[in-house]
Every structure is written in C-alpha cells, then in structure tokens.
Amino acid sequence: MIGDRLQIGLAGLGTVGTGVYEALLRNRSLLEARAQISYEVRRIAVRDLGKPREVALEPGVLTDDWRDLVEDEKIDIIIELIGGTREAHELVLAALKAGKPVVTGNKALLAEHGSELFRLSQERGVPLYFEASCGGGIPIVQSLQTSLICNRVDSIVGIINGTSNYILTAMEKKGLPFHEALEEARMLGYAEADPTLDINGWDAAHKALILAMLAYGTPLSPDKVAVRGIESIDPVDIQFAQQLGYTIKLLVVIKRHANQKALELRVQPSFVPQTHLLSKVEGVFNAIAVSGDIVGETIFYGRGAGKNPTTSAVLGDVVLAMRECRLPDYHTGFHPYAEAMRVLPAQETVTPYYVRFRVKDCHGVIAAISALFARYDIGISAITSRDGADDEEGKHWNYLVFMLYECNFGQLESSLAEIQRLGTVLGEPMVLSIERMGMND
Amino acid sequence: MIGDRLQIGLAGLGTVGTGVYEALLRNRSLLEARAQISYEVRRIAVRDLGKPREVALEPGVLTDDWRDLVEDEKIDIIIELIGGTREAHELVLAALKAGKPVVTGNKALLAEHGSELFRLSQERGVPLYFEASCGGGIPIVQSLQTSLICNRVDSIVGIINGTSNYILTAMEKKGLPFHEALEEARMLGYAEADPTLDINGWDAAHKALILAMLAYGTPLSPDKVAVRGIESIDPVDIQFAQQLGYTIKLLVVIKRHANQKALELRVQPSFVPQTHLLSKVEGVFNAIAVSGDIVGETIFYGRGAGKNPTTSAVLGDVVLAMRECRLPDYHTGFHPYAEAMRVLPAQETVTPYYVRFRVKDCHGVIAAISALFARYDIGISAITSRDGADDEEGKHWNYLVFMLYECNFGQLESSLAEIQRLGTVLGEPMVLSIERMGMND
C-alpha cells in the first residue's frame, strides 16, 4: 500500500534527471493538486557521489547503487534515467520484479529489450511508462494508449530525430553540404559529440520499434527494421527534391498491410510532398502523423528532445504512475491487441522512387536506362537532368534523375544492378523512396 | 459494482451516435481487449422511435425517453450525443447525480453549463469525459489531462472551426469572395444548412471556453469571450496578408498573464505568420498549439469534425470510462489547479495590428492618420496601399494599410474613432490582430 506521501526513487541525475528533479520541486503544488497525492523524492542513484551537482540535495539522498532504490521497501515508483542498456536493463527488470512501477525515457533499452520488459510488466501487473522514449514532449505514447485507442492504426509516419532534421533543414535552407550542416548542429548543441546514431538513422529506428510495438502489440527487435541514414545525401538531391515539389526528410514509416498480415517498418531519407505538413517541420522539431481507421490522419508536433520537453514527458508519466499506483491491478500501460504479423522484408516494400545517377556525357544513356527499367516492369513518371562536372581525366558527366512509379524494392535493386553494368553510370545511384501521404484533402 | 459486461446507455442516434454504435459493434474485439472488459449497448434513447435507422437494432433497445437510461440500474455509463443544451443539460445532471459516468461531445452544453457540470462531477466523484467536444479526433483534452499535466499552460492558440477554415482557405487559394466560398463549403457538406455559429466565431468560442476551463481550472461563461467572425473578411485583406507574409485564420487565443493574474480569451480572424505551422493548416482541418512552461510548444493537428473523427474521440473516452469505472473514487477527469484569474477585457489585450482603410484619393491622408496614431502612442511598422475604385459619384478611393506595433486594443479603438472623424476615411476600417508565435527557432 502507498503511504500518505508517495515515495519516488530517481535513478540518474544527468541532464534530464536534473530537469525532472528540479520540476518535481518547483511545480510541487501544481503536481500534487493534479495527481491528488503528495510525494517525496526519497533516494537518487548516481554513478559518482563526489560529482558537483546543479541542484541542492539533502544529505543521505544520494547513493551510488541503484539497488538501494529497488530494495527500499518504502519506495513506490522508480524513474529510470541512467541511460545505456546494460545497467538500465538490470534495473528495470529488478524494479518490475519488486513490484515497483517504472517510468523510463530509455529508447535504446526498449528497442532492444522492450519485448521482454513489456511482457514482464504485463505478467506481473506492474506498469512500465515510456512517454519520454519517443518524440520528447510530444504526447504520442499516451495518445496511442488512450485517446486513439479505438483505432486500428493504419500507419505511423514521422520525423523523430531532431539532429538529422536540423541537418537536412540547414542543407536545404542554407545550401550547406552535409558535413558543414553537421558541424553547425554540433556548435549549436543540437548534435552530440558522437552523433553516429542520429545521422545513421538508428536513434529514429529505436523509437520506431517502440511505436510499432505499442501500436500493434507485436514483439519486435532491432534486426527487423530497414534503416538508412542521411550521411550520403548530396546537396544536389536536396535541389532536385525542391525542383520536383518535395522536401527530403529522415522518415520513420510504419504501415500495416492487413491483407498480407504484415508490417512495413523502415527508417530512411525520403521525398515528402511539399503539400504535406511534415515537409514544413524544420530544425530540431519532430512530428508524427498517425492514421487510424476511424480518426483518419492526426499529426503531433513539438520538440523531440532536450532537457525540458523530455522532463515534461517523464513527469506526465510520473503523475499517471502516482494516480495509478494507488490502484492495485490497474494501469493504462501496454494494452496489446496483438495481430500475428510478420515484418515485410525491405525487398517487398512498394513505393514510388527517386533515382539519381551520375552518367557519362554520351548519347543513348536515357534510352539504355529506360529500356532496363521497362524490362523490369518499372514505370517512369518523369526524367530530368542537370549539368555535372568533369572527371579527373577531363571527361564530362551529368546528373540524371528518374522518378519511378510504385515498384517493389527488390525489383528496383535488380534493375539497378543491371544498369550499373551498362558502363555509362558512375558510382552508386542515390535511391530515395517517395512517400504518398494524404492530407488537406 | 460493474457486472461482467459493462452496460452502456447511448443517448442520441444521429450522425455521431450512429458512428459510435457502429464502431462499438465493428471494433468490439479490439476495444474489449484494450479496455480489458466486455460491454453491451443496453438502451438507446432517440427522439423518434419510428424513424428509419441505418443500423440494425435489437427489439426493445430503443426508447424515446432518456430517463429510461438514467433510471436503469444496470446501466454503468451514459454516452450523451443528443445535441442541444436544454435536454442535454437535464440528462447530464441526472446521470451524474445517479452516479453514472458521462461521455459527451456537446460543446455548447459545456460552454454554457460546464462550470456547474464540472463542479458536480468533482463533488460526486463521477467522471465527465469530453474529448469529443474540442477538435474532433484530436486528442487535446486527454493530453492536457495527462501527458502535459506537469505544465503550467502559457497559451493555447488554435484553429478549431473547420467550416470557417475551409472558407478562408478557399478565399485564399481560389480568390473567391466570402459568399462564394461559403456556398462551396455548403455544397461539399462542410457547412451546415445554418452555418451561423461556424462563421460568427461562436462554435470556436464554445471550444475555447472548454479548453480554458480545462487548462486553468477556472469556471468561465460565454460572456467572458471576445468573439468576432469571418463574415466581413474581404478578398483584399486576404491579398494584403499574403503580400505582407501572413495568412488570415480564425484563431482561438487563450493566454495566461501571470503577472496580471489574468486570462486573455478571444476568438477572431487574425494574421498568422507564414513561417508558423498554423498558417499551413488548410481546408476543414484543425490544429491547436499548446505552450507549456516545461514542454515548450506542441501542436496537435487533425480533422476537427465529422462523423468518424468525433466517433474516435467519443470511443477513446468510452474506453477510459470502461477502465476507470471499475475503480471507485478514481478518474482522470477534471483535475483543476485553479489560480484565481480574471478575464482580461478586450480593451486591455495587446497585440500588433493590421488596419485597412478605404480612403479618399487626396493629399495628406497618410500624414493625418499617422499623426493621430502618434498622438495615441501607437507605432507604425509599415504602410502600404493599393488602387481602389470609384464611388457612385465617380470619386476615386484607395485601400490604405497600416501595420501597427503592439498596442492596447482600447487605445487603438480610441485612435480609430478619431481617425473616422477626419472625413477622409470611408466606412469602417478592417482591424485584425497579428499573432506573434514562436516556433521552428
């Protein structure tokens, strides 16, 4: 039973942990009124007891062993903000097994171990809250769990990595090449010292896995997602996109194919029509479009990362946990309505495509490539080209772009392998899917 | 106590009522899995028992007296979709008094009687759910109640009337005058036979009142809102807006002025910067921007009306009610954190303004008007003009636009009264507030 004051154990006092602790103190009267219970932060687990802290702490509140939180019988709920996956995994497992509800924002943890943790939470009837793991302050998790719950989710398409969106926006608006845009993001604090997971798509892929597990009640693991990053996007692709009426965004695409009992799950830079609201999402902002069978399309927009938005999401969950943990056997947590679904292999996904080649400046190039696409039954909706440059031997080459009608990705790959053998194409082509999204109709 | 199957009473079988009933049957397995309870629609109250229905109904399920729902001891929750305010008011009062949780989408009811009904719900501990009353399928109510709950809401700015947004979009994109755009909306089913409340701003004002009561825990009544509709917007204003970098939208503006302990609450056509996402919301779509002290700005976008989006919102609440009504003394309903706040009189609101005059074609007009603005301490940021036409006497007049820096609306009104007396201004000027909204920064 919960005492008069709910006792919180906080694991982690980094940027977000500090934000959460500060807000728990600063907005106490508001939070207690709205949660209808008073609370106390009983213990805080940190890695280094000696490290100077931005916040004033009562003596004895700190510990350098998270087990002290799990084993403290007085602690009612645990907020996990230590990051990483190894220790966080142990911590969340131990907390759920000890019957303590957990609030976490750890997307890598849930992407890797979500299937196990959600199952454990379900079996033990101990809630696991994870609003902060996807989309920062955007209330996507709770909305899928409550307001939109009567819907079968047809698709979730979103921009859920702020760093890569900042880079793509800077490339488009300022004409910067990728590395300069990344440098700018780093200087402004929008990219971490090691931005690998942001630009190679894996940060977005972690969030995609969580959203897909939530929306479809299906256990999933990272090997199921087709992931491509934005590292190889060239300014010329940004320019072609604009000229053709599109904006390039790193998109997460989760789609249910009911007739195939399959789920499409991919993260890749894509062409978004300039008429769609997602194309207008700039800088570090995130946006997630959810299409439900009843509600149609709804879009959630906001800051996808950073101390404050993430703090807001964590505290939303904390209030929910405070309300719900007075009620045994009750939580709004993870309510799967599982449909047995396989994940569509990348080769089977079907979209229209943008394919940009660098080709030798000679006659018959368009004819030869077009003939090969035709042989693979791939329709061409438009062709455009642009002057390129001279190679080291002084021979000229040009950019050549094909806009293709919907085709199977496996088919496209086969056709491109043959096109490469023509000998008129230089290097690898740039292949970007074109997302068809209905709105404002 | 709730039995094995939760018993639902549905009042109203119009468009939304039918949608809700159909979805309760069609998505039963999904809803029961997610709500973790099975259910039955026990009685449906309608006005006319003899009217042909789109849905097949078991004999005896219909009644033409809503009291049969309230008085039936077996009925656990009531969905109110009869519309109007008189009978709906009686029904909701009676249901709450009978201890039956109510789900409603009735915005006029809550705008007029919300203060009373929310208080009763609170006093009796019987939840009143109202997601469908604001923004159709957009989960704004539940998000304010849960995910965003740790925030003090700084402002809510939104487009929450689809009909007027359709009309303004058609005026802008197709160059139609107001009445032709309204006719088009009517033909497409986007405007009702009597569209008065949509175009005079009162439908939006009802929703604004509900959002303000929810966000600030303050009882409010319709006389507190400053409301203007879109009837008098001229195509020339749409054109000036575009030229100056804005789009005209019917905006709901709710702002907290902490230092004045006051709430700003107005509904009016306004200039929205083309750089802000709200300016891109077209046609019948709605969007609501919420700024919280912790989360920053988040935007919710989707279909704000219509059978399906409203059905989605009603059913989200029904699932919440199903989950929560097994738990006495528990609900996520209306958790006020009231701050004593007065509503700012319209005269005290401060924004920059667009003022468009029709002026006689003679010398010294700009000088005279500028001098009067200066006398009232109102700064001018830009002046632009456009050729007008000849009046009946063959005398020429022109359009003259002043873009004003932030000023008090009362001050502006006084200056305009004096300007009218100059004798060079024809008719009433068009005055539109310019909304400053931060985003993508």
Interface residues (C-beta under 8 A of the other chain):
Chain A: A23 N27 S29 L30 L31 A33 R34 A35 Q36 E131 G137 I138 P139 V141 Q142 S143 T146 S147 L148 I149 C150 N151 R152 L277 K280 V281 E282 G283 F285 G292 I294 V295 G296 E297 T298 I299 F300 Y301 G302 R303 N308 P309 T311 S312 A313 L315 G316 V318 V319 L320 R323 R326 L327 Y330 T332 H335 P336 Y337 M439 N440 D441
Chain B: A23 N27 S29 L30 L31 A33 R34 A35 Q36 E131 G137 I138 P139 V141 Q142 S143 T146 S147 L148 I149 C150 N151 R152 L277 K280 V281 E282 G283 F285 G292 I294 V295 G296 E297 T298 I299 F300 Y301 G302 R303 N308 P309 T311 S312 A313 L315 G316 V318 V319 L320 R323 R326 L327 Y330 T332 H335 P336 Y337 M439 N440 D441
